[in-house]
């Protein structure tokens, strides 16, 4: 190939699926968001943040709910209607 590099660029959907598992714990989400888990707990108590599921003592987040929340944040920042 005469010293040329071929770069594979996966689709955005493929990147999302590689980056996040289907279900994540609060500490895993906190690490991904680079925010303390206590902040996520506080948001949840105020009705803010991504949707979550309580499974006994564990708080779990679905990847789809995180992605939806990110999209809502982006829309709000652009001044677009949310929902």
trRosetta pair geometry for C-beta under 8 A, 3 or more apart (Angstrom, degrees):
i j d omega theta_ij theta_ji phi_ij phi_ji
1 4 4.7 -104 147 52 104 90
1 6 7.2 -92 -153 -31 164 101
10 14 3.8 -107 170 91 118 132
10 15 5.5 149 94 -54 112 77
10 18 7.3 66 95 -8 164 138
11 14 4.6 98 54 6 78 102
11 15 7.1 -138 97 -6 43 86
12 15 5.5 -53 -149 35 35 114
12 16 6.4 36 153 -20 66 102
13 16 5.8 -52 -150 34 32 111
13 17 6.4 27 155 -15 65 107
14 17 5.8 -57 -147 39 32 109
14 18 6.3 30 155 -18 66 108
15 18 5.8 -58 -147 38 30 108
15 19 6.0 24 158 -21 66 114
16 19 5.8 -63 -143 37 28 109
16 20 6.4 -27 178 26 66 106
16 63 7.5 125 160 173 99 119
16 67 6.4 43 -159 -97 141 128
17 20 7.4 -79 -130 55 20 72
20 24 6.6 -63 -164 -47 95 131
20 32 7.0 45 -99 -124 100 155
20 63 4.6 143 119 -123 122 110
20 66 6.7 -146 -157 70 163 146
20 67 8.0 -164 50 -52 155 97
21 24 6.0 134 62 -71 95 81
21 28 7.8 -31 36 162 113 153
21 63 6.8 -153 98 -60 35 120
22 62 6.9 -28 167 -148 66 71
22 63 5.4 -89 -137 -2 32 119
23 60 5.1 -6 -173 -174 108 120
23 61 7.1 146 -159 73 57 43
23 62 6.1 -34 -100 -101 68 53
23 63 7.3 -90 -62 -23 28 81
24 28 4.1 -131 -170 94 99 126
24 29 5.0 123 117 -56 127 83
24 32 7.2 -20 -170 -6 161 140
24 60 6.9 142 71 -158 36 67
24 61 4.9 -27 64 62 91 96
24 63 7.1 97 -13 -71 105 70
24 66 7.4 23 31 -40 132 144
25 28 4.7 96 52 7 74 104
25 29 7.1 -141 94 -4 38 87
25 58 6.3 -74 -124 -163 98 105
25 59 7.0 94 -161 75 62 64
25 60 6.3 -45 -98 -102 48 64
25 61 7.7 112 -150 16 2 86
26 29 5.8 -55 -145 38 33 109
26 30 6.1 36 155 -23 66 107
26 37 5.0 88 137 -150 103 105
26 40 5.4 178 -158 95 99 142
26 41 6.9 44 -164 -60 149 84
26 52 7.6 25 -81 -133 91 146
26 58 8.0 -167 -3 -169 96 64
26 59 4.5 42 -46 76 115 114
26 61 7.3 109 -84 -19 51 109
27 30 5.4 -52 -144 36 33 115
27 31 6.4 36 156 -21 65 102
27 37 5.1 -31 -91 -80 60 137
28 31 5.8 -51 -150 33 31 111
28 32 6.5 30 151 -18 63 106
29 32 5.6 -56 -149 38 34 112
29 33 6.1 19 156 -7 69 111
29 37 7.9 103 68 -113 84 78
29 40 6.2 101 96 -107 118 157
29 50 7.3 -131 -158 48 145 136
29 61 5.0 57 -68 26 141 150
29 66 6.8 -153 -128 -98 110 130
30 33 6.0 -64 -142 47 28 101
30 35 5.6 -107 -151 79 73 65
30 36 6.0 -19 -162 162 129 17
30 37 4.0 -86 -42 -74 159 65
30 39 7.2 129 -125 50 105 95
30 40 5.5 -111 -77 -13 94 130
31 34 7.3 22 -176 -76 31 44
32 66 7.9 9 102 -161 147 151
33 40 7.6 128 45 -70 147 111
35 39 4.7 -81 157 64 111 145
35 40 6.8 125 101 -44 112 85
36 39 4.7 108 66 -6 82 98
36 40 7.6 -146 104 1 53 80
37 40 5.5 -49 -158 34 44 113
37 41 6.4 46 145 -20 70 102
38 41 5.4 -51 -148 36 37 115
38 42 6.3 39 151 -21 67 104
39 42 5.6 -52 -147 36 32 112
39 43 6.3 37 152 -21 65 103
40 43 5.6 -50 -147 35 32 113
40 44 6.3 35 153 -22 64 105
40 49 6.1 132 -145 -155 66 160
40 59 7.9 163 128 110 119 145
41 44 5.7 -53 -150 34 31 113
41 45 6.6 31 152 -20 63 104
41 59 7.7 170 -96 6 80 166
42 45 5.7 -54 -150 34 33 111
42 46 6.6 16 154 -6 64 111
43 46 6.0 -73 -153 47 31 102
43 48 4.3 -93 -163 85 85 93
43 49 3.5 85 134 -30 134 128
44 47 7.7 48 -173 -68 30 20
44 48 7.6 -97 -62 60 23 57
44 49 5.9 -61 -64 58 61 134
44 52 6.2 -31 -114 25 127 137
44 59 7.3 -65 -85 -151 170 149
49 52 7.8 5 113 -24 110 111
49 69 6.9 11 175 -149 42 149
50 61 5.6 55 108 -144 130 123
50 65 5.1 112 180 135 104 97
50 66 5.0 -4 -125 -97 159 55
50 68 7.6 120 -134 67 93 85
50 69 3.9 -96 -93 -27 85 158
51 61 7.4 134 89 -135 55 77
51 62 7.3 -10 88 33 102 99
51 65 4.2 -105 56 -156 99 136
51 68 7.8 6 12 69 110 126
51 69 7.3 -167 3 -56 70 115
52 59 5.2 9 168 -177 139 96
52 60 6.4 148 -166 75 82 38
52 61 5.1 -49 -107 -84 83 74
52 65 7.4 177 -69 115 41 155
53 59 7.4 149 74 -160 43 51
53 60 4.8 -27 64 67 96 94
53 61 7.6 171 18 -82 79 28
53 62 7.2 63 -9 -31 117 93
54 58 7.3 147 -160 82 50 50
54 59 6.0 -28 -101 -102 64 66
54 60 7.8 163 -95 20 15 78
55 58 4.7 -21 68 69 91 102
55 59 7.9 168 24 -90 74 18
55 60 5.6 24 2 -4 118 122
61 65 6.0 -128 -171 75 78 120
61 66 5.7 72 153 -55 121 104
62 65 4.4 91 63 3 91 104
62 66 7.1 -158 93 -6 49 82
63 66 5.7 -56 -153 36 35 112
63 67 6.3 32 153 -18 68 106
64 67 5.7 -54 -146 38 32 111
64 68 6.3 35 153 -21 65 106
65 68 5.6 -51 -145 36 32 113
65 69 6.3 35 154 -20 64 105
66 69 5.7 -55 -150 36 31 112
66 70 6.4 33 152 -20 65 103
67 70 5.6 -51 -149 34 33 113
67 71 6.5 34 152 -19 64 104
68 71 5.7 -55 -151 36 32 112
68 72 6.5 34 150 -20 65 104
69 72 5.6 -52 -149 34 33 113
69 73 6.5 35 152 -20 65 103
70 73 5.7 -54 -152 34 32 112
70 74 6.4 31 152 -18 66 106
71 74 5.7 -53 -148 37 33 111
71 75 6.3 33 154 -20 66 105
72 75 5.7 -53 -146 36 31 111
72 76 6.3 31 155 -19 65 107
72 82 5.0 66 -152 -149 88 118
72 83 7.7 49 -121 -55 109 53
73 76 5.8 -56 -148 37 29 110
73 77 6.3 28 155 -19 64 108
74 77 5.8 -57 -149 36 30 111
74 78 6.5 19 156 -10 64 108
75 78 6.0 -65 -150 43 30 103
75 80 4.2 -84 -166 71 85 111
75 81 7.3 -41 162 79 123 30
75 82 5.2 141 98 -91 126 78
76 79 7.6 43 -177 -73 32 22
76 80 7.4 -87 -65 55 24 69
76 82 5.4 -1 -67 -57 89 129
